């Protein structure tokens, strides 16, 4: 009789231990979720920094003509009146 009770207790204890570690709400799952949360927080931080830089660039373009002029000069290679443009070509 005591052997049967001990065996049932051992089986229940083993099952509950397994569920504690590997179950749906177990320790392993919690560690996995913590890693996913940390990854997402890092990704969100990088995106926030990028958004802040873009927002600052937009504000700069809205407020100043210097920024617009600089952008046009670099991207479209415009020059002002009275300036001389020299292009050096390798042969």
The first five atom37 places (N, CA, C, CB, O) and aatype in JSON, in Angstrom:
{
  "aatype": [20, 20, 20, 20, 20, 20, 20, 20, 20, 20, 20, 20, 20, 20, 20, 20, 20, 20, 20, 20, 20, 20, 20, 20, 20, 20, 20, 20, 20, 20, 20, 20, 20, 20, 20, 20, 20, 20, 20, 20, 20, 20, 20, 20, 20, 20, 20, 20, 20, 20, 20, 20, 20, 20, 20, 20, 20, 20, 20, 20, 20, 20, 20, 20, 20, 20, 20, 20, 20, 20, 20, 20, 20, 20, 20, 20, 20, 20, 20, 20, 20, 20, 20, 20, 20, 20, 20, 20, 20, 20, 20],
  "atom_mask": [
    [1, 1, 1, 1, 1],
    [1, 1, 1, 1, 1],
    [1, 1, 1, 1, 1],
    [1, 1, 1, 1, 1],
    [1, 1, 1, 1, 1],
    [1, 1, 1, 1, 1],
    [1, 1, 1, 1, 1],
    [1, 1, 1, 1, 1],
    [1, 1, 1, 1, 1],
    [1, 1, 1, 1, 1],
    [1, 1, 1, 1, 1],
    [1, 1, 1, 1, 1],
    [1, 1, 1, 1, 1],
    [1, 1, 1, 1, 1],
    [1, 1, 1, 1, 1],
    [1, 1, 1, 1, 1],
    [1, 1, 1, 1, 1],
    [1, 1, 1, 1, 1],
    [1, 1, 1, 1, 1],
    [1, 1, 1, 1, 1],
    [1, 1, 1, 1, 1],
    [1, 1, 1, 1, 1],
    [1, 1, 1, 1, 1],
    [1, 1, 1, 1, 1],
    [1, 1, 1, 1, 1],
    [1, 1, 1, 1, 1],
    [1, 1, 1, 1, 1],
    [1, 1, 1, 1, 1],
    [1, 1, 1, 1, 1],
    [1, 1, 1, 1, 1],
    [1, 1, 1, 1, 1],
    [1, 1, 1, 1, 1],
    [1, 1, 1, 1, 1],
    [1, 1, 1, 1, 1],
    [1, 1, 1, 1, 1],
    [1, 1, 1, 1, 1],
    [1, 1, 1, 1, 1],
    [1, 1, 1, 1, 1],
    [1, 1, 1, 1, 1],
    [1, 1, 1, 1, 1],
    [1, 1, 1, 1, 1],
    [1, 1, 1, 1, 1],
    [1, 1, 1, 1, 1],
    [1, 1, 1, 1, 1],
    [1, 1, 1, 1, 1],
    [1, 1, 1, 1, 1],
    [1, 1, 1, 1, 1],
    [1, 1, 1, 1, 1],
    [1, 1, 1, 1, 1],
    [1, 1, 1, 1, 1],
    [1, 1, 1, 1, 1],
    [1, 1, 1, 1, 1],
    [1, 1, 1, 1, 1],
    [1, 1, 1, 1, 1],
    [1, 1, 1, 1, 1],
    [1, 1, 1, 1, 1],
    [1, 1, 1, 1, 1],
    [1, 1, 1, 1, 1],
    [1, 1, 1, 1, 1],
    [1, 1, 1, 1, 1],
    [1, 1, 1, 1, 1],
    [1, 1, 1, 1, 1],
    [1, 1, 1, 1, 1],
    [1, 1, 1, 1, 1],
    [1, 1, 1, 1, 1],
    [1, 1, 1, 1, 1],
    [1, 1, 1, 1, 1],
    [1, 1, 1, 1, 1],
    [1, 1, 1, 1, 1],
    [1, 1, 1, 1, 1],
    [1, 1, 1, 1, 1],
    [1, 1, 1, 1, 1],
    [1, 1, 1, 1, 1],
    [1, 1, 1, 1, 1],
    [1, 1, 1, 1, 1],
    [1, 1, 1, 1, 1],
    [1, 1, 1, 1, 1],
    [1, 1, 1, 1, 1],
    [1, 1, 1, 1, 1],
    [1, 1, 1, 1, 1],
    [1, 1, 1, 1, 1],
    [1, 1, 1, 1, 1],
    [1, 1, 1, 1, 1],
    [1, 1, 1, 1, 1],
    [1, 1, 1, 1, 1],
    [1, 1, 1, 1, 1],
    [1, 1, 1, 1, 1],
    [1, 1, 1, 1, 1],
    [1, 1, 1, 1, 1],
    [1, 1, 1, 1, 1],
    [1, 1, 1, 1, 1]
  ],
  "atom_positions": [
    [[0.82, -1.19, 0.0], [0.0, 0.0, 0.0], [0.87, 1.26, 0.0], [-0.94, -0.01, 1.21], [0.64, 2.18, -0.78]],
    [[1.87, 1.29, 0.88], [2.74, 2.46, 0.95], [3.57, 2.61, -0.32], [3.66, 2.36, 2.16], [3.89, 3.73, -0.73]],
    [[3.9, 1.51, -0.92], [4.65, 1.57, -2.18], [3.82, 2.24, -3.28], [5.07, 0.15, -2.62], [4.33, 3.04, -4.05]],
    [[2.55, 1.9, -3.33], [1.67, 2.49, -4.32], [1.53, 4.0, -4.09], [0.29, 1.81, -4.29], [1.58, 4.77, -5.05]],
    [[1.35, 4.42, -2.84], [1.23, 5.84, -2.51], [2.54, 6.55, -2.88], [0.91, 6.04, -0.99], [2.52, 7.64, -3.45]],
    [[3.67, 5.93, -2.55], [4.97, 6.51, -2.87], [5.16, 6.6, -4.38], [6.1, 5.68, -2.24], [5.68, 7.61, -4.87]],
    [[4.75, 5.59, -5.11], [4.87, 5.61, -6.57], [3.99, 6.7, -7.18], [4.49, 4.23, -7.16], [4.43, 7.4, -8.1]],
    [[2.76, 6.85, -6.7], [1.87, 7.9, -7.2], [2.45, 9.28, -6.88], [0.44, 7.76, -6.57], [2.44, 10.18, -7.71]],
    [[2.96, 9.42, -5.66], [3.59, 10.68, -5.27], [4.79, 10.99, -6.18], [4.03, 10.63, -3.8], [4.97, 12.14, -6.6]],
    [[5.59, 10.01, -6.47], [6.76, 10.19, -7.32], [6.36, 10.59, -8.74], [7.6, 8.92, -7.35], [6.99, 11.47, -9.33]],
    [[5.33, 9.95, -9.28], [4.86, 10.28, -10.62], [4.3, 11.7, -10.66], [3.79, 9.26, -11.08], [4.6, 12.45, -11.59]],
    [[3.5, 12.06, -9.69], [2.92, 13.42, -9.64], [4.03, 14.45, -9.48], [1.9, 13.54, -8.48], [4.02, 15.49, -10.14]],
    [[4.99, 14.15, -8.61], [6.12, 15.07, -8.42], [6.92, 15.23, -9.71], [7.03, 14.56, -7.29], [7.31, 16.35, -10.05]],
    [[7.16, 14.15, -10.41], [7.89, 14.22, -11.69], [7.13, 15.02, -12.72], [8.15, 12.81, -12.22], [7.72, 15.84, -13.43]],
    [[5.84, 14.8, -12.82], [5.03, 15.53, -13.78], [5.03, 17.03, -13.48], [3.6, 15.0, -13.78], [5.2, 17.85, -14.38]],
    [[4.84, 17.39, -12.22], [4.82, 18.8, -11.84], [6.18, 19.46, -12.04], [4.38, 18.95, -10.38], [6.26, 20.62, -12.44]],
    [[7.25, 18.72, -11.77], [8.6, 19.25, -12.01], [8.82, 19.51, -13.49], [9.67, 18.28, -11.48], [9.37, 20.54, -13.87]],
    [[8.39, 18.57, -14.32], [8.51, 18.74, -15.77], [7.73, 19.96, -16.23], [8.02, 17.49, -16.51], [8.24, 20.75, -17.03]],
    [[6.52, 20.14, -15.74], [5.71, 21.29, -16.12], [6.33, 22.6, -15.65], [4.3, 21.14, -15.56], [6.23, 23.62, -16.33]],
    [[6.97, 22.57, -14.49], [7.6, 23.77, -13.96], [8.74, 24.24, -14.87], [8.12, 23.52, -12.56], [8.92, 25.44, -15.07]],
    [[9.49, 23.31, -15.4], [10.65, 23.68, -16.21], [10.28, 23.82, -17.68], [11.76, 22.66, -16.04], [10.64, 24.82, -18.31]],
    [[9.59, 22.85, -18.24], [9.39, 22.8, -19.69], [7.95, 23.08, -20.13], [9.81, 21.47, -20.2], [7.68, 23.07, -21.33]],
    [[7.05, 23.31, -19.22], [5.65, 23.5, -19.57], [5.41, 24.83, -20.29], [4.79, 23.44, -18.32], [6.33, 25.61, -20.52]],
    [[4.15, 25.06, -20.64], [3.77, 26.26, -21.39], [4.1, 27.53, -20.62], [2.28, 26.22, -21.72], [4.48, 28.53, -21.22]],
    [[3.98, 27.5, -19.32], [4.31, 28.65, -18.47], [5.58, 28.38, -17.66], [3.14, 28.98, -17.53], [5.78, 28.99, -16.61]],
    [[6.41, 27.48, -18.13], [7.58, 27.06, -17.38], [8.74, 28.03, -17.44], [8.03, 25.74, -17.88], [8.69, 29.06, -18.11]],
    [[9.78, 27.66, -16.73], [10.97, 28.51, -16.6], [11.63, 28.71, -17.96], [11.96, 27.9, -15.61], [12.03, 29.83, -18.28]],
    [[11.76, 27.67, -18.75], [12.39, 27.79, -20.07], [11.62, 28.77, -20.96], [12.48, 26.41, -20.75], [12.22, 29.57, -21.67]],
    [[10.31, 28.69, -20.92], [9.48, 29.58, -21.73], [9.64, 31.03, -21.28], [7.99, 29.16, -21.65], [9.68, 31.95, -22.1]],
    [[9.74, 31.23, -19.96], [9.92, 32.58, -19.43], [11.27, 33.16, -19.87], [9.82, 32.57, -17.9], [11.35, 34.34, -20.21]],
    [[12.31, 32.34, -19.88], [13.62, 32.8, -20.34], [13.58, 33.15, -21.82], [14.69, 31.71, -20.08], [14.15, 34.16, -22.24]],
    [[12.91, 32.33, -22.6], [12.78, 32.59, -24.04], [12.03, 33.9, -24.29], [12.04, 31.42, -24.73], [12.43, 34.7, -25.13]],
    [[10.95, 34.12, -23.55], [10.19, 35.36, -23.69], [11.01, 36.58, -23.25], [8.9, 35.28, -22.89], [10.9, 37.64, -23.86]],
    [[11.81, 36.42, -22.21], [12.65, 37.53, -21.74], [13.66, 37.91, -22.82], [13.37, 37.15, -20.43], [13.93, 39.09, -23.03]],
    [[14.23, 36.92, -23.51], [15.16, 37.21, -24.6], [14.46, 37.93, -25.74], [15.8, 35.91, -25.1], [15.02, 38.86, -26.32]],
    [[13.25, 37.51, -26.08], [12.5, 38.16, -27.14], [12.17, 39.61, -26.77], [11.21, 37.39, -27.44], [12.23, 40.5, -27.62]],
    [[11.81, 39.84, -25.53], [11.5, 41.19, -25.07], [12.74, 42.07, -25.15], [10.94, 41.18, -23.62], [12.67, 43.21, -25.61]],
    [[13.89, 41.55, -24.72], [15.13, 42.32, -24.76], [15.51, 42.66, -26.2], [16.27, 41.54, -24.09], [15.92, 43.79, -26.48]],
    [[15.37, 41.7, -27.12], [15.66, 41.95, -28.53], [14.75, 43.04, -29.08], [15.49, 40.65, -29.34], [15.22, 43.94, -29.78]],
    [[13.46, 42.96, -28.77], [12.51, 43.95, -29.28], [12.78, 45.33, -28.7], [11.07, 43.52, -28.98], [12.64, 46.33, -29.4]],
    [[13.16, 45.4, -27.41], [13.48, 46.69, -26.81], [14.7, 47.31, -27.48], [13.71, 46.54, -25.3], [14.73, 48.52, -27.72]],
    [[15.72, 46.51, -27.78], [16.9, 47.01, -28.48], [16.54, 47.52, -29.87], [17.98, 45.92, -28.58], [17.01, 48.58, -30.3]],
    [[15.71, 46.77, -30.56], [15.28, 47.16, -31.9], [14.48, 48.47, -31.84], [14.44, 46.04, -32.55], [14.67, 49.36, -32.67]],
    [[13.59, 48.57, -30.87], [12.8, 49.79, -30.71], [13.68, 50.99, -30.4], [11.76, 49.61, -29.6], [13.43, 52.09, -30.89]],
    [[14.72, 50.8, -29.59], [15.62, 51.9, -29.26], [16.36, 52.39, -30.5], [16.63, 51.46, -28.19], [16.5, 53.6, -30.7]],
    [[16.83, 51.46, -31.35], [17.49, 51.86, -32.59], [16.53, 52.63, -33.5], [18.04, 50.63, -33.32], [16.92, 53.62, -34.11]],
    [[15.29, 52.16, -33.59], [14.31, 52.84, -34.43], [13.95, 54.22, -33.88], [13.04, 51.99, -34.55], [13.73, 55.15, -34.66]],
    [[13.89, 54.36, -32.57], [13.63, 55.67, -31.98], [14.76, 56.65, -32.3], [13.45, 55.56, -30.47], [14.5, 57.81, -32.6]],
    [[15.99, 56.19, -32.23], [17.12, 57.05, -32.56], [17.07, 57.47, -34.02], [18.45, 56.34, -32.26], [17.32, 58.63, -34.35]],
    [[16.74, 56.52, -34.89], [16.63, 56.85, -36.31], [15.51, 57.85, -36.56], [16.39, 55.58, -37.14], [15.66, 58.8, -37.33]],
    [[14.37, 57.64, -35.9], [13.24, 58.56, -36.05], [13.59, 59.95, -35.54], [12.02, 58.02, -35.31], [13.2, 60.95, -36.15]],
    [[14.31, 60.03, -34.43], [14.71, 61.34, -33.91], [15.62, 62.06, -34.89], [15.42, 61.18, -32.56], [15.49, 63.26, -35.1]],
    [[16.55, 61.32, -35.5], [17.45, 61.93, -36.48], [16.67, 62.42, -37.69], [18.55, 60.94, -36.91], [16.92, 63.52, -38.19]],
    [[15.74, 61.62, -38.17], [14.92, 62.04, -39.31], [14.04, 63.23, -38.97], [14.05, 60.87, -39.8], [13.86, 64.14, -39.78]],
    [[13.48, 63.22, -37.76], [12.64, 64.34, -37.33], [13.46, 65.63, -37.26], [12.01, 64.03, -35.96], [12.99, 66.69, -37.67]],
    [[14.68, 65.54, -36.74], [15.55, 66.72, -36.68], [15.9, 67.21, -38.07], [16.83, 66.41, -35.88], [15.97, 68.41, -38.32]],
    [[16.12, 66.29, -38.98], [16.44, 66.67, -40.36], [15.25, 67.37, -41.02], [16.85, 65.42, -41.18], [15.43, 68.35, -41.74]],
    [[14.07, 66.87, -40.79], [12.86, 67.5, -41.36], [12.68, 68.9, -40.79], [11.6, 66.63, -41.07], [12.39, 69.84, -41.53]],
    [[12.86, 69.05, -39.47], [12.73, 70.37, -38.86], [13.76, 71.34, -39.43], [12.88, 70.27, -37.33], [13.47, 72.51, -39.68]],
    [[14.97, 70.84, -39.63], [16.03, 71.68, -40.18], [15.68, 72.11, -41.61], [17.36, 70.93, -40.17], [15.91, 73.26, -41.99]],
    [[15.12, 71.2, -42.39], [14.72, 71.54, -43.76], [13.56, 72.54, -43.77], [14.33, 70.28, -44.52], [13.5, 73.4, -44.65]],
    [[12.65, 72.43, -42.82], [11.52, 73.34, -42.77], [11.95, 74.74, -42.36], [10.47, 72.82, -41.8], [11.39, 75.73, -42.86]],
    [[12.92, 74.86, -41.47], [13.27, 76.16, -40.9], [14.3, 76.92, -41.69], [13.77, 75.97, -39.52], [14.19, 78.14, -41.81]],
    [[15.3, 76.26, -42.24], [16.4, 77.01, -42.8], [16.62, 76.79, -44.27], [17.62, 76.7, -42.07], [16.5, 75.67, -44.78]],
    [[16.95, 77.88, -44.95], [17.28, 77.77, -46.36], [18.68, 77.21, -46.55], [17.16, 79.12, -47.05], [19.0, 76.63, -47.59]],
    [[19.52, 77.38, -45.53], [20.89, 76.85, -45.62], [20.88, 75.33, -45.76], [21.7, 77.26, -44.38], [21.66, 74.77, -46.53]],
    [[20.01, 74.7, -45.04], [19.94, 73.24, -45.12], [19.44, 72.8, -46.49], [19.04, 72.69, -44.01], [19.93, 71.83, -47.06]],
    [[18.45, 73.51, -47.01], [17.92, 73.18, -48.33], [19.0, 73.39, -49.39], [16.67, 74.03, -48.66], [19.19, 72.57, -50.29]],
    [[19.71, 74.51, -49.26], [20.77, 74.81, -50.22], [21.88, 73.75, -50.16], [21.35, 76.21, -49.95], [22.37, 73.3, -51.2]],
    [[22.25, 73.37, -48.97], [23.29, 72.34, -48.82], [22.86, 71.02, -49.45], [23.63, 72.14, -47.34], [23.64, 70.35, -50.12]],
    [[21.63, 70.67, -49.22], [21.12, 69.41, -49.77], [21.08, 69.45, -51.3], [19.72, 69.11, -49.21], [21.46, 68.48, -51.95]],
    [[20.63, 70.56, -51.87], [20.57, 70.69, -53.32], [21.98, 70.65, -53.91], [19.85, 72.0, -53.73], [22.2, 70.03, -54.94]],
    [[22.93, 71.32, -53.25], [24.3, 71.34, -53.75], [24.92, 69.94, -53.75], [25.15, 72.29, -52.92], [25.59, 69.56, -54.71]],
    [[24.71, 69.2, -52.69], [25.36, 67.89, -52.6], [24.66, 66.83, -53.45], [25.4, 67.44, -51.16], [25.32, 66.04, -54.12]],
    [[23.35, 66.81, -53.42], [22.64, 65.75, -54.12], [22.44, 66.04, -55.61], [21.29, 65.51, -53.47], [22.52, 65.14, -56.44]],
    [[22.19, 67.29, -55.94], [21.91, 67.64, -57.34], [23.07, 68.37, -58.01], [20.67, 68.48, -57.42], [23.01, 68.69, -59.19]],
    [[24.11, 68.65, -57.24], [25.34, 69.29, -57.74], [25.06, 70.65, -58.39], [26.02, 68.38, -58.75], [25.57, 70.95, -59.47]],
    [[24.25, 71.46, -57.72], [23.98, 72.82, -58.19], [25.08, 73.76, -57.73], [22.6, 73.31, -57.69], [25.75, 73.5, -56.73]],
    [[25.27, 74.85, -58.46], [26.22, 75.88, -58.07], [25.51, 77.23, -58.11], [27.46, 75.89, -59.0], [24.5, 77.39, -58.8]],
    [[26.04, 78.2, -57.35], [25.45, 79.54, -57.31], [25.96, 80.37, -58.47], [25.77, 80.24, -55.97], [26.94, 80.02, -59.13]],
    [[25.27, 81.48, -58.7], [25.75, 82.43, -59.71], [27.08, 83.0, -59.25], [24.71, 83.57, -59.96], [27.26, 83.31, -58.07]],
    [[27.99, 83.14, -60.18], [29.29, 83.7, -59.87], [30.3, 82.67, -59.4], [29.14, 84.75, -58.85], [31.48, 82.99, -59.29]],
    [[29.87, 81.46, -59.12], [30.8, 80.42, -58.71], [31.34, 79.72, -59.95], [30.12, 79.41, -57.76], [30.69, 79.68, -61.0]],
    [[32.51, 79.16, -59.8], [33.12, 78.41, -60.89], [33.2, 76.96, -60.44], [34.55, 78.98, -61.26], [33.64, 76.66, -59.33]],
    [[32.77, 76.07, -61.33], [32.75, 74.66, -61.03], [33.84, 73.98, -61.85], [31.36, 74.04, -61.32], [33.87, 74.11, -63.07]],
    [[34.71, 73.27, -61.18], [35.78, 72.53, -61.87], [35.54, 71.05, -61.67], [37.2, 72.94, -61.33], [35.33, 70.58, -60.55]],
    [[35.58, 70.32, -62.76], [35.45, 68.87, -62.7], [36.78, 68.29, -63.14], [34.26, 68.35, -63.59], [37.27, 68.6, -64.23]],
    [[37.36, 67.45, -62.32], [38.63, 66.82, -62.62], [38.33, 65.38, -63.02], [39.63, 66.9, -61.4], [37.76, 64.62, -62.24]],
    [[38.72, 65.02, -64.21], [38.44, 63.69, -64.73], [39.75, 62.91, -64.83], [37.72, 63.76, -66.11], [40.73, 63.4, -65.39]],
    [[39.76, 61.71, -64.28], [40.94, 60.85, -64.42], [41.0, 60.29, -65.82], [40.93, 59.71, -63.4], [39.97, 59.95, -66.4]],
    [[42.22, 60.2, -66.37], [42.37, 59.66, -67.73], [43.01, 58.31, -67.71], [43.17, 60.58, -68.59], [43.21, 57.71, -68.76]]
  ]
}
